Amino acid sequence: MFNSLTHPLSLLLGVLFLFLSGSGWAENNSTFRVSPDYQYLVDETGDLSLRDILDAPQSWSVSGFPGSVQQGYVGDTLWLRFRFSVNGKVPLRMYMELATPFLDFVDFYLVQPTPQGKNLLAHGIGGDHQQFVAQELEHRFPIFPINVSLAGDYEVYVRLNSDSAMIFPVNFRTPEGFFQSEFRAQAFYGLFFGMMSVLAFYNAYVWYFLRDRTNLFNMAFIVSAMLYQASISGFGPLYLWGSQVFLNDKSYGLGILSTIFFAGHFAVLFIDLKNRVPWLARLTRIFVTLFGLGVIPVVLFPERLVLPFIYPLEMLVCIYAIFVLTHQCFTGNYWARYLMAGWSVLITGTCFYVAAQLEWIQFSVAIEYIHAAGLSLGNLMVTSALAARMQRERSEKNRALKQALDLAQEVTELTREKEQIAASARDELERRVDQKTRDLSAMLDQLKQSNEKLAQDTLTDALTGVGNRRYLDTCFPELIRQCQQTRSSLGILVIDADHFKKINDQFGHLVGDECLKKIAVILQRFSRRNLDVLVRYGGEEFILLLPATDEAAGQKVAESIRSHIQFASFWHNKRRIPVTVSIGVHSVIPDGRETAEKLLVKADEALYRAKKNGRNCVEVYQPEQEAANP
């Protein structure tokens, strides 16, 4: 990239030095000689005329800056007196140039001293506030022709009024020297504005497509610098805004402020100061924003009331820029080195220009050219750096994209491998899940069977295989509720083996258990309906619940049971065992007041009466029994 910049930079520097060598107070010419010193007079009242100047002695002061007016912001009328002598061939024609476009009113007087007095030979007027003034040459600065027909000494008086600074070079040149110098200036500024226009267009183009604010601020900086340089070089009023007095008065101040404002914001973005040193970035933005706000007083007030305060701040911002860029260079900021290299000539030229405006040094065309060259060279290098950074970022993006593609390919391969592993693992997992499911189903079936067996064991009498007392407690209330809902009778039979203790004592408990089992088998024959409930209530006592069975049917079933048991075969060692039962019967249609306990009590009372009546009989519960046994 640096090689690509070598040729344009060398060309621009060569042109710069070519012009610097051609600048001067007056060209070397054997036909006339301009006195190296000029004199000035401040007319505080503004009432002095040329006749007053010529007729009465005045307190003229001698300038210490030959070839350049260095009076600053005067505010009053300023008179200048120049002397030159013609020694060679006459008639002689030359031009006097006041090299500034900021003079409001100019009166030019050519005077020839004679023994009889001073004769006025020519008078001319100029200045950007003079309306309808036609000059002999259309020029960017006030220029006055000097025609001399006789050899001798001559004086030039110039009367000036302006709100701008009275700081500008004064040139005396022959027509050939003037046109040669102007050709160089036109070529220099043509190169300057052409290069700056290309750079501005390039930055605008890049910003339009990339929306990078760095390019936007750089474009605004370049355009502001062009406005600023157009105003001080005189090409602005000559080619752009013409005789617009307001624009000519304000363009210089607006150009200075906008250039610094946009340059500061551009620099903060370009060197990435916000991410590197946030507090320094904020301070820089505040500093340059002051210049942006300075636009208001520049527009509202005359230049002589505002710019004397702007120049010290401009010098300060140059020093501040050097400090910030130096600090960033030493902290390893790569792009700060670019900016330091690009802006070194610009900052140098700006410091010289401001120092001349503050009357610290003598102003010359060389300072103006250095300033313009610094703007063009700095922006050329910085714009090249922006292009390099854009290329670098593009390369980094391409490298990152390639890495992303490689990573994506690797991820794809890993994903494919993962899917293969997952498929294999899924098959194995499904096989294991199926096996575990089968094992679990078998365990659940086994558990279900165990639970059913446990429930059966819990509700079943272990000896006889019929329901136990817990089973009765579970079923009895439900049968009562169903019979109540259907308004049907519920028969309760309480069955007790007669003299069963004698059987146990005579034949043994094992024989007694066998007898109980056989009694249970006989009872099961009479409880075959789904809702019939048979339980061993305890010892040799059984209870049979018969839904939908009235008293007569219950008594009939009880009698059949008693008869079957009486005539059943109970044998032990070829001896018949006499086994009989007594049965108490109670039948009722539940009305909501009966409970299982009450019904059992009534059936048990009937059983008690059967026992009392000699056993081996059936008794039905009679209500009068309840009255007899309160």
C-alpha positions as CSV (number, residue, x, y, z in Angstrom):
1,M,0.0,0.0,0.0
2,F,2.8,2.4,0.8
3,N,4.4,1.8,-2.6
4,S,1.1,2.7,-4.2
5,L,1.2,6.1,-2.4
6,T,4.8,6.9,-3.3
7,H,4.2,8.4,-6.7
8,P,1.2,10.7,-5.9
9,L,2.9,11.9,-2.7
10,S,6.2,12.6,-4.5
11,L,4.3,14.5,-7.2
12,L,2.3,16.5,-4.7
13,L,5.4,17.4,-2.7
14,G,7.3,18.4,-5.9
15,V,4.5,20.7,-6.9
16,L,4.4,22.1,-3.4
17,F,8.1,23.0,-3.4
18,L,7.8,24.4,-6.9
19,F,5.2,26.9,-5.7
20,L,7.0,27.7,-2.5
21,S,10.0,28.7,-4.5
22,G,7.9,31.2,-6.5
23,S,6.4,33.1,-3.6
24,G,7.8,36.4,-2.4
25,W,7.5,40.1,-1.6
26,A,8.4,41.3,-5.1
27,E,9.9,39.5,-8.1
28,N,13.5,40.3,-8.9
29,N,13.4,42.8,-11.7
30,S,16.0,45.4,-12.8
31,T,13.5,47.9,-13.9
32,F,11.9,48.6,-10.5
33,R,12.7,48.1,-6.8
34,V,10.2,48.0,-3.9
35,S,11.3,49.3,-0.5
36,P,11.6,46.3,1.9
37,D,9.7,48.2,4.6
38,Y,6.2,49.6,4.5
39,Q,4.5,52.0,6.8
40,Y,1.1,51.9,8.4
41,L,-1.3,54.3,10.1
42,V,-4.4,53.5,12.1
43,D,-7.2,56.0,11.5
44,E,-9.3,55.6,14.6
45,T,-11.9,58.1,13.5
46,G,-12.1,57.0,9.9
47,D,-12.2,60.6,8.7
48,L,-8.8,60.9,7.1
49,S,-8.8,61.3,3.3
50,L,-5.8,61.0,0.9
51,R,-5.5,64.8,0.9
52,D,-5.3,64.9,4.7
53,I,-2.6,62.2,4.5
54,L,-0.6,64.1,1.9
55,D,-1.0,67.6,3.3
56,A,-0.3,67.1,7.0
57,P,2.4,65.1,8.6
58,Q,1.2,61.8,10.1
59,S,2.5,59.5,12.7
60,W,3.4,56.6,10.4
61,S,4.7,53.4,12.0
62,V,7.2,51.1,10.2
63,S,6.3,47.4,9.9
64,G,8.7,44.8,11.1
65,F,7.4,42.3,8.6
66,P,8.6,43.1,5.1
67,G,6.2,41.9,2.3
68,S,3.4,41.0,4.6
69,V,0.7,43.0,6.5
70,Q,0.6,41.8,10.1
71,Q,-1.9,44.1,11.8
72,G,-4.4,41.5,13.1
73,Y,-8.0,42.6,13.9
74,V,-7.8,46.4,13.8
75,G,-11.4,47.3,13.7
76,D,-10.5,50.8,12.5
77,T,-9.5,52.2,9.2
78,L,-5.9,51.2,8.3
79,W,-3.7,53.1,5.9
80,L,-0.7,51.5,4.3
81,R,2.2,53.3,2.4
82,F,4.5,51.5,0.1
83,R,7.5,53.0,-1.8
84,F,9.1,51.8,-5.0
85,S,11.4,53.3,-7.6
86,V,11.6,52.8,-11.4
87,N,15.2,52.8,-12.8
88,G,15.0,51.0,-16.1
89,K,12.9,51.0,-19.2
90,V,9.7,53.0,-19.2
91,P,6.8,52.9,-19.6
92,L,6.4,50.2,-17.0
93,R,3.3,48.2,-16.1
94,M,2.9,46.0,-13.0
95,Y,0.3,44.8,-10.5
96,M,-0.1,45.3,-6.8
97,E,-1.8,42.3,-5.2
98,L,-3.3,42.2,-1.7
99,A,-3.3,38.5,-1.2
100,T,-6.5,38.0,0.9
101,P,-10.2,37.7,-0.1
102,F,-11.4,39.1,3.3
103,L,-11.0,42.9,2.8
104,D,-14.3,44.7,3.0
105,F,-13.3,48.1,1.5
106,V,-10.1,48.9,-0.3
107,D,-9.0,52.3,-1.8
108,F,-5.8,52.3,-3.9
109,Y,-3.9,55.5,-4.6
110,L,-0.7,55.8,-6.8
111,V,1.2,59.0,-6.0
112,Q,4.3,60.5,-7.5
113,P,6.4,62.8,-5.3
114,T,7.7,65.9,-7.1
115,P,9.4,69.1,-5.9
116,Q,6.1,70.9,-6.3
117,G,4.2,68.3,-4.2
118,K,2.7,64.9,-4.5
119,N,0.6,64.1,-7.6
120,L,-2.2,61.5,-7.7
121,L,-1.6,59.4,-10.7
122,A,-4.2,56.6,-10.3
123,H,-7.1,55.6,-8.0
124,G,-8.8,52.3,-7.7
125,I,-11.3,50.6,-5.3
126,G,-12.0,47.0,-4.4
127,G,-13.1,44.7,-1.6
128,D,-15.9,42.2,-1.3
129,H,-18.3,44.8,0.2
130,Q,-17.9,47.1,-2.8
131,Q,-20.9,46.7,-5.0
132,F,-20.7,46.8,-8.8
133,V,-16.9,47.3,-8.9
134,A,-15.3,46.1,-12.1
135,Q,-11.6,45.3,-11.9
136,E,-9.3,45.2,-14.8
137,L,-8.6,41.5,-14.1
138,E,-11.1,39.1,-12.6
139,H,-9.0,37.8,-9.7
140,R,-9.5,36.1,-6.4
141,F,-7.8,38.9,-4.5
142,P,-7.9,42.7,-4.8
143,I,-5.4,43.6,-7.5
144,F,-4.6,47.0,-8.9
145,P,-2.6,47.9,-12.0
146,I,0.3,50.3,-11.8
147,N,1.2,52.2,-15.0
148,V,4.4,54.3,-14.8
149,S,5.6,56.4,-17.7
150,L,8.6,58.1,-16.1
151,A,11.5,56.8,-14.1
152,G,11.7,58.0,-10.5
153,D,10.2,57.3,-7.0
154,Y,6.6,56.5,-6.4
155,E,4.3,55.9,-3.4
156,V,1.3,53.7,-3.1
157,Y,-1.3,54.5,-0.4
158,V,-3.9,51.8,0.5
159,R,-6.9,52.5,2.7
160,L,-8.4,49.4,4.3
161,N,-11.6,48.5,6.2
162,S,-12.5,45.0,7.3
163,D,-13.9,42.9,10.2
164,S,-11.3,40.2,9.2
165,A,-7.7,40.1,10.3
166,M,-5.3,42.4,8.4
167,I,-2.8,39.7,7.8
168,F,-1.9,39.0,4.2
169,P,1.1,39.1,1.8
170,V,1.5,42.1,-0.5
171,N,3.0,41.4,-4.0
172,F,4.3,43.7,-6.7
173,R,4.8,41.9,-10.0
174,T,5.1,42.5,-13.7
175,P,2.3,41.0,-15.8
176,E,4.6,38.2,-16.8
177,G,5.5,37.4,-13.2
178,F,1.9,37.8,-12.0
179,F,0.5,35.4,-14.6
180,Q,3.2,32.9,-14.0
181,S,2.6,33.0,-10.2
182,E,-1.2,32.8,-10.7
183,F,-0.7,29.9,-13.0
184,R,1.2,28.0,-10.3
185,A,-1.4,28.8,-7.7
186,Q,-4.2,27.7,-10.0
187,A,-2.4,24.5,-10.8
188,F,-1.7,23.9,-7.1
189,Y,-5.2,24.5,-6.0
190,G,-6.6,22.6,-9.0
191,L,-4.6,19.6,-7.8
192,F,-5.6,20.2,-4.2
193,F,-9.4,20.5,-4.9
194,G,-9.3,17.7,-7.4
195,M,-7.6,15.3,-5.0
196,M,-9.9,16.3,-2.1
197,S,-13.0,15.9,-4.3
198,V,-11.9,12.4,-5.3
199,L,-11.3,11.5,-1.7
200,A,-14.6,13.0,-0.6
201,F,-16.4,11.1,-3.3
202,Y,-14.6,7.8,-2.4
203,N,-15.5,8.1,1.2
204,A,-19.1,8.9,0.4
205,Y,-19.2,5.9,-1.9
206,V,-17.8,3.6,0.7
207,W,-20.2,5.0,3.4
208,Y,-23.2,4.5,1.1
209,F,-22.5,0.8,0.6
210,L,-21.0,-0.1,4.0
211,R,-22.7,2.5,6.3
212,D,-19.4,3.0,8.2
213,R,-19.6,6.2,10.2
214,T,-15.8,6.6,9.9
215,N,-16.1,7.2,6.2
216,L,-19.0,9.5,6.7
217,F,-17.1,11.8,9.2
218,N,-14.0,11.6,7.0
219,M,-16.1,12.8,4.0
220,A,-17.5,15.7,6.1
221,F,-14.0,16.5,7.3
222,I,-12.7,16.7,3.7
223,V,-15.7,18.8,2.5
224,S,-15.2,21.2,5.4
225,A,-11.5,21.4,4.7
226,M,-12.3,22.2,1.0
227,L,-14.7,25.0,2.1
228,Y,-12.1,26.4,4.5
229,Q,-9.3,26.3,1.9
230,A,-11.6,27.8,-0.8
231,S,-12.4,30.7,1.5
232,I,-8.8,31.6,2.4
233,S,-7.5,31.0,-1.2
234,G,-10.1,33.2,-2.7
235,F,-11.4,30.5,-5.1
236,G,-14.7,30.3,-3.1
237,P,-15.9,33.9,-3.8
238,L,-14.4,33.7,-7.3
239,Y,-16.1,30.5,-8.5
240,L,-18.6,29.4,-5.9
241,W,-20.6,32.1,-4.0
242,G,-19.5,35.1,-6.0
243,S,-20.5,38.5,-4.5
244,Q,-22.5,37.0,-1.6
245,V,-21.1,39.2,1.2
246,F,-22.5,37.1,4.0
247,L,-21.0,33.8,2.7
248,N,-17.7,35.5,2.1
249,D,-17.6,36.9,5.6
250,K,-18.7,33.6,7.4
251,S,-17.2,30.9,5.2
252,Y,-13.8,31.2,6.8
253,G,-15.0,30.8,10.4
254,L,-17.5,28.1,9.5
255,G,-14.8,26.2,7.6
256,I,-12.4,26.3,10.6
257,L,-15.0,25.1,13.1
258,S,-16.6,22.4,10.9
259,T,-13.2,21.1,9.9
260,I,-12.1,20.6,13.5
261,F,-15.5,19.2,14.5
262,F,-15.6,16.5,11.9
263,A,-11.8,15.8,12.1
264,G,-12.1,15.1,15.9
265,H,-15.1,12.8,15.5
266,F,-13.4,11.0,12.6
267,A,-10.2,10.5,14.6
268,V,-12.1,9.0,17.6
269,L,-13.7,6.5,15.3
270,F,-10.7,5.8,13.2
271,I,-8.3,4.9,16.1
272,D,-11.1,3.2,18.0
273,L,-10.5,5.5,21.0
274,K,-13.9,4.7,22.6
275,N,-13.0,1.0,23.2
276,R,-9.4,1.7,24.1
277,V,-9.7,4.7,26.4
278,P,-13.3,5.6,26.9
279,W,-12.8,8.6,29.1
280,L,-10.3,10.1,26.6
281,A,-12.9,9.5,23.8
282,R,-15.5,11.4,25.8
283,L,-13.1,14.2,26.5
284,T,-12.2,14.5,22.8
285,R,-15.8,14.6,21.8
286,I,-16.6,17.3,24.3
287,F,-13.6,19.3,23.1
288,V,-14.5,19.2,19.4
289,T,-18.2,19.8,20.2
290,L,-17.2,23.2,21.6
291,F,-16.0,24.0,18.1
292,G,-19.3,22.8,16.7
293,L,-21.2,25.1,19.0
294,G,-18.9,27.9,18.0
295,V,-20.8,28.0,14.7
296,I,-23.5,30.0,16.5
297,P,-21.4,33.1,17.4
298,V,-19.6,33.0,14.1
299,V,-22.9,33.4,12.3
300,L,-24.3,36.0,14.7
301,F,-21.3,38.2,15.3
302,P,-18.5,39.8,13.3
303,E,-15.4,37.8,12.8
304,R,-13.2,40.2,14.8
305,L,-15.3,39.4,17.9
306,V,-15.1,35.6,17.6
307,L,-12.0,34.3,15.8
308,P,-9.5,35.9,18.3
309,F,-10.9,33.4,20.8
310,I,-11.0,30.5,18.3
311,Y,-7.3,30.7,17.3
312,P,-5.9,29.8,20.7
313,L,-8.4,26.9,21.0
314,E,-7.3,25.8,17.5
315,M,-3.7,25.8,18.6
316,L,-4.6,23.9,21.8
317,V,-6.5,21.3,19.8
318,C,-3.4,20.7,17.7
319,I,-1.3,20.1,20.8
320,Y,-4.1,17.9,22.2
321,A,-4.2,15.9,19.0
322,I,-0.4,15.4,19.1
323,F,-0.7,14.2,22.7
324,V,-3.5,11.7,22.1
325,L,-1.9,10.3,18.9
326,T,1.5,10.0,20.6
327,H,-0.1,8.2,23.6
328,Q,-2.0,5.8,21.3
329,C,1.1,5.1,19.3
330,F,3.1,4.1,22.4
331,T,0.2,2.0,23.6
332,G,0.3,-0.1,20.4
333,N,-2.6,1.4,18.5
334,Y,-1.8,0.4,14.9
335,W,-4.2,2.9,13.3
336,A,-3.0,5.8,15.4
337,R,0.4,5.5,13.7
338,Y,-1.3,5.9,10.3
339,L,-3.1,9.0,11.6
340,M,0.0,10.4,13.1
341,A,1.9,10.0,9.8
342,G,-1.0,11.4,7.8
343,W,-1.7,14.4,10.0
344,S,1.8,15.4,10.8
345,V,2.1,17.9,7.9
346,L,-1.5,19.0,8.5
347,I,-0.9,19.7,12.2
348,T,2.4,21.4,11.4
349,G,0.8,23.6,8.8
350,T,-2.2,24.4,11.0
351,C,0.2,25.4,13.9
352,F,2.1,27.7,11.5
353,Y,-1.1,29.2,10.1
354,V,-2.6,29.9,13.5
355,A,0.7,31.3,14.8
356,A,0.7,33.7,11.9
357,Q,-2.9,34.7,12.6
358,L,-1.9,35.4,16.2
359,E,1.0,37.5,14.9
360,W,3.6,35.3,16.5
361,I,5.3,34.7,13.1
362,Q,5.2,36.4,9.7
363,F,2.5,35.2,7.4
364,S,3.5,34.1,3.9
365,V,2.1,32.2,1.0
366,A,4.4,29.3,2.0
367,I,2.4,28.8,5.2
368,E,-0.9,28.7,3.2
369,Y,0.6,26.1,0.8
370,I,1.9,24.0,3.7
371,H,-1.5,24.1,5.3
372,A,-3.2,23.0,2.1
373,A,-0.6,20.4,1.4
374,G,-1.1,19.0,4.9
375,L,-4.8,18.7,4.3
376,S,-4.4,16.9,1.0
377,L,-1.6,14.6,2.1
378,G,-3.1,13.8,5.4
379,N,-6.5,12.9,3.9
380,L,-4.8,10.9,1.1
381,M,-2.9,8.8,3.6
382,V,-5.8,8.5,6.0
383,T,-8.2,7.5,3.2
384,S,-5.6,5.0,2.0
385,A,-5.5,3.7,5.6
386,L,-9.2,3.4,5.6
387,A,-9.1,1.4,2.4
388,A,-6.3,-0.8,3.9
389,R,-8.4,-1.4,7.0
390,M,-11.4,-2.3,4.9
391,Q,-9.2,-4.7,2.9
392,R,-7.8,-6.1,6.2
393,E,-11.3,-6.5,7.6
394,R,-12.4,-8.2,4.4
395,S,-9.4,-10.6,4.6
396,E,-10.2,-11.3,8.2
397,K,-13.9,-11.9,7.3
398,N,-12.8,-14.2,4.5
399,R,-10.5,-16.1,6.8
400,A,-13.2,-16.2,9.5
401,L,-15.7,-17.4,6.8
402,K,-13.3,-20.1,5.7
403,Q,-12.8,-21.2,9.3
404,A,-16.5,-21.2,9.8
405,L,-17.0,-23.3,6.7
406,D,-14.3,-25.8,7.9
407,L,-15.9,-25.8,11.3
408,A,-19.3,-26.4,9.7
409,Q,-17.9,-29.3,7.7
410,E,-16.3,-30.7,10.8
411,V,-19.6,-30.3,12.7
412,T,-21.5,-32.0,9.8
413,E,-19.1,-35.0,9.9
414,L,-19.4,-35.1,13.7
415,T,-23.2,-34.9,13.4
416,R,-23.2,-37.7,10.9
417,E,-21.0,-39.8,13.1
418,K,-23.2,-38.9,16.1
419,E,-26.3,-39.9,14.2
420,Q,-24.7,-43.2,13.4
421,I,-23.7,-43.8,17.0
422,A,-27.1,-42.6,18.1
423,A,-28.8,-45.0,15.7
424,S,-26.7,-47.9,16.9
425,A,-27.3,-46.8,20.5
426,R,-31.0,-46.4,19.8
427,D,-31.3,-49.9,18.5
428,E,-29.5,-51.3,21.5
429,L,-31.5,-49.0,23.8
430,E,-34.8,-50.2,22.2
431,R,-33.7,-53.8,22.6
432,R,-32.8,-53.2,26.3
433,V,-36.0,-51.3,26.8
434,D,-38.1,-54.1,25.3
435,Q,-36.3,-56.6,27.5
436,K,-36.8,-54.4,30.5
437,T,-40.4,-53.9,29.6
438,R,-40.9,-57.6,29.4
439,D,-39.2,-58.1,32.7
440,L,-41.2,-55.3,34.2
441,S,-44.4,-56.7,32.8
442,A,-43.6,-60.1,34.3
443,M,-42.8,-58.4,37.6
444,L,-46.0,-56.5,37.5
445,D,-48.0,-59.6,36.8
446,Q,-46.2,-61.4,39.6
447,L,-46.8,-58.4,41.9
448,K,-50.5,-58.3,40.8
449,Q,-50.9,-62.0,41.6
450,S,-49.1,-61.4,44.9
451,N,-51.4,-58.5,45.7
452,E,-54.4,-60.5,44.8
453,K,-53.3,-63.4,46.8
454,L,-52.5,-61.0,49.7
455,A,-55.9,-59.4,49.4
456,Q,-57.5,-62.9,49.2
457,D,-55.5,-64.0,52.2
458,T,-56.5,-60.9,54.1
459,L,-60.2,-61.4,53.5
460,T,-60.3,-65.2,53.5
461,D,-60.4,-67.6,56.5
462,A,-57.3,-69.7,56.3
463,L,-59.0,-72.9,57.6
464,T,-62.2,-73.1,55.6
465,G,-61.5,-70.9,52.6
466,V,-64.6,-68.8,53.0
467,G,-64.6,-65.1,53.9
468,N,-63.4,-63.9,57.3
469,R,-64.7,-61.3,59.7
470,R,-62.8,-58.5,57.8
471,Y,-64.5,-59.6,54.6
472,L,-67.8,-59.3,56.4
473,D,-67.0,-55.8,57.6
474,T,-66.3,-54.8,54.0
475,C,-69.3,-56.4,52.3
476,F,-72.1,-56.0,54.9
477,P,-72.6,-52.2,54.7
478,E,-72.6,-52.4,50.9
479,L,-75.3,-55.1,50.8
480,I,-77.4,-53.0,53.2
481,R,-77.0,-49.9,50.9
482,Q,-78.0,-51.9,47.8
483,C,-81.0,-53.5,49.4
484,Q,-82.1,-50.1,50.6
485,Q,-81.8,-48.6,47.1
486,T,-83.7,-51.6,45.6
487,R,-86.2,-51.9,48.5
488,S,-85.5,-55.6,48.7
489,S,-85.2,-57.9,51.7
490,L,-81.8,-58.9,53.2
491,G,-81.6,-62.2,54.9
492,I,-79.1,-62.7,57.7
493,L,-78.3,-66.3,58.9
494,V,-76.1,-66.9,62.0
495,I,-75.0,-70.5,62.0
496,D,-73.3,-72.1,65.0
497,A,-72.2,-75.8,65.4
498,D,-73.8,-77.5,68.4
499,H,-71.6,-78.9,71.3
500,F,-68.5,-78.3,69.2
501,K,-66.3,-78.1,72.2
502,K,-67.2,-81.7,73.0
503,I,-66.1,-82.7,69.5
504,N,-62.8,-81.1,70.0
505,D,-62.3,-82.6,73.4
506,Q,-63.4,-86.1,72.3
507,F,-61.9,-86.3,68.9
508,G,-59.2,-83.6,68.9
509,H,-58.9,-80.3,67.3
510,L,-57.7,-81.6,64.0
511,V,-60.9,-83.6,63.7
512,G,-62.8,-80.5,64.8
513,D,-61.1,-78.5,62.0
514,E,-62.1,-81.1,59.5
515,C,-65.7,-80.8,60.6
516,L,-65.6,-77.0,60.2
517,K,-64.2,-77.4,56.7
518,K,-67.0,-79.8,55.8
519,I,-69.6,-77.5,57.3
520,A,-68.1,-74.6,55.2
521,V,-68.4,-76.8,52.0
522,I,-72.1,-77.5,52.8
523,L,-72.7,-73.8,53.4
524,Q,-71.0,-72.8,50.1
525,R,-73.7,-74.8,48.3
526,F,-76.3,-72.4,49.6
527,S,-74.4,-69.2,48.7
528,R,-73.8,-69.6,45.0
529,R,-75.3,-66.3,43.9
530,N,-73.0,-63.4,43.1
531,L,-74.2,-61.2,46.0
532,D,-74.4,-64.0,48.6
533,V,-71.8,-63.6,51.3
534,L,-70.5,-66.5,53.5
535,V,-68.0,-65.8,56.3
536,R,-66.6,-67.7,59.2
537,Y,-67.3,-65.2,62.0
538,G,-65.3,-66.9,64.6
539,G,-64.7,-70.4,66.1
540,E,-67.5,-72.6,65.0
541,E,-69.8,-69.7,64.0
542,F,-70.7,-68.8,60.4
543,I,-72.7,-66.0,58.9
544,L,-74.6,-66.2,55.6
545,L,-76.0,-63.0,54.0
546,L,-78.7,-63.5,51.4
547,P,-79.8,-60.4,49.4
548,A,-83.3,-60.4,48.0
549,T,-84.4,-63.0,50.5
550,D,-87.4,-62.4,52.7
551,E,-88.1,-64.1,56.1
552,A,-89.8,-67.2,54.7
553,A,-87.1,-67.8,52.1
554,G,-84.4,-67.2,54.7
555,Q,-86.1,-69.7,57.1
556,K,-86.4,-72.3,54.3
557,V,-82.7,-71.9,53.4
558,A,-81.7,-72.2,57.0
559,E,-83.8,-75.4,57.5
560,S,-82.2,-76.9,54.4
561,I,-78.7,-76.1,55.8
562,R,-79.6,-77.6,59.2
563,S,-80.9,-80.8,57.5
564,H,-77.9,-81.2,55.2
565,I,-75.5,-80.9,58.1
566,Q,-77.4,-83.2,60.4
567,F,-77.5,-86.0,57.8
568,A,-74.0,-85.4,56.4
569,S,-71.3,-88.0,57.1
570,F,-68.8,-86.9,59.7
571,W,-66.5,-89.9,60.4
572,H,-63.4,-90.5,62.4
573,N,-61.8,-93.9,62.7
574,K,-65.0,-95.5,61.5
575,R,-66.9,-93.7,64.1
576,R,-69.6,-91.3,63.1
577,I,-69.4,-87.9,64.6
578,P,-72.7,-86.3,65.4
579,V,-72.6,-82.7,64.0
580,T,-75.6,-80.4,64.1
581,V,-76.1,-76.7,63.9
582,S,-78.4,-74.1,65.3
583,I,-79.4,-71.2,63.1
584,G,-80.8,-67.7,63.8
585,V,-82.6,-66.0,61.0
586,H,-83.5,-62.3,60.5
587,S,-84.8,-60.7,57.4
588,V,-85.4,-57.0,56.9
589,I,-85.9,-54.4,54.2
590,P,-83.3,-51.7,55.2
591,D,-84.7,-48.2,55.7
592,G,-81.5,-46.3,56.5
593,R,-81.6,-46.8,60.3
594,E,-80.3,-50.3,60.3
595,T,-76.6,-51.0,60.7
596,A,-74.6,-54.2,60.3
597,E,-74.2,-54.4,64.0
598,K,-77.9,-54.1,64.8
599,L,-78.9,-56.7,62.2
600,L,-76.3,-59.1,63.5
601,V,-77.5,-58.6,67.1
602,K,-81.1,-59.5,66.0
603,A,-80.0,-62.6,64.1
604,D,-77.8,-63.5,67.0
605,E,-80.8,-63.2,69.4
606,A,-82.7,-65.7,67.1
607,L,-79.6,-68.0,67.3
608,Y,-79.7,-67.7,71.1
609,R,-83.3,-68.8,71.2
610,A,-82.5,-71.8,68.9
611,K,-79.8,-72.8,71.4
612,K,-82.2,-72.4,74.2
613,N,-84.8,-74.5,72.5
614,G,-82.7,-77.5,72.4
615,R,-80.3,-76.8,69.5
616,N,-80.4,-78.4,66.0
617,C,-83.2,-76.1,65.1
618,V,-83.9,-72.8,63.2
619,E,-85.4,-69.8,64.9
620,V,-86.5,-66.5,63.3
621,Y,-86.1,-63.2,65.0
622,Q,-89.4,-61.9,66.4
623,P,-89.8,-58.2,67.3
624,E,-91.4,-59.2,70.7
625,Q,-88.0,-60.6,71.6
626,E,-86.5,-57.2,71.6
627,A,-89.3,-56.0,73.9
628,A,-88.8,-58.9,76.2
629,N,-85.0,-58.2,76.3
630,P,-84.7,-54.5,76.7
